[in-house]
Amino acid sequence: MAEEKLANPGPLGLAGFALTTFVLSCQNAGVIPNEGGLWAMVPLAMFYGGLIQLVAGILEYRKGNTFGVVAFSSYGAFWMALAFLVIFLKIGIIPGKAFGDALGITLLAWTIFTSYMTILTFFSKHSTLIAIFVVLEITFILLVIGHYSGSGAITKIGGWAGILTAFLAWYGSWEGIKPQFFEGA
């Protein structure tokens, strides 16, 4: 019986993460209007950033990649949870002050999670993965500082860091697709 060849789910997970991060970060950076960016982010966070990353995480399990399982499944859940927070705010389940508190602790918790995931990337010696996580960590730190200090300027800088994170993740996705795409060409 021939061994089944499995596709690499990493590029899919990185693409979902990149696109959703890009849209929300454009809003945080002030590149697009607040409401437009928020409402564009919600369905992306539910499906492309959320569900697709969760699927990529499950497929990483099949490949035996524990880091990929934890990273993609966790950040997929992050996007889904963030989408629900926004939906709950907009339909009045969460009042504005409670939303701010919930968003603050959510950002802080994800900063902590991203810290240890960033440290783990250094064991991989994969420069693109390291760059993605280092810039993502900086993004989360800036967003937490911006949130708790009330500084729109710091939040904007965090948005620009998020845009850089998105481009790094797209590059990582491209790196994973390119060898297979041109195989046999």
Sequence and secondary structure as in RCSB ss.txt:
>XXXX:A:sequence
MAEEKLANPGPLGLAGFALTTFVLSCQNAGVIPNEGGLWAMVPLAMFYGGLIQLVAGILEYRKGNTFGVVAFSSY
GAFWMALAFLVIFLKIGIIPGKAFGDALGITLLAWTIFTSYMTILTFFSKHSTLIAIFVVLEITFILLVIGHYSG
SGAITKIGGWAGILTAFLAWYGSWEGIKPQFFEGA
>XXXX:A:secstr
        SHHHHHHHHHHHHHHHHHHHTTSS HHHHHHHHHHHHHIIIIIIHHHHHHHHHHHT HHHHHHHHHH
HHHHHHHHHHHHHHHTTSS HHHHHHHHHHHHHHHHHHHHHHHHHHTTTT HHHHHHHHHHHHHHHHHHHHHHHT
 HHHHHHHHHHHHHHHHHHHHHHHHHHHHHHTTT 
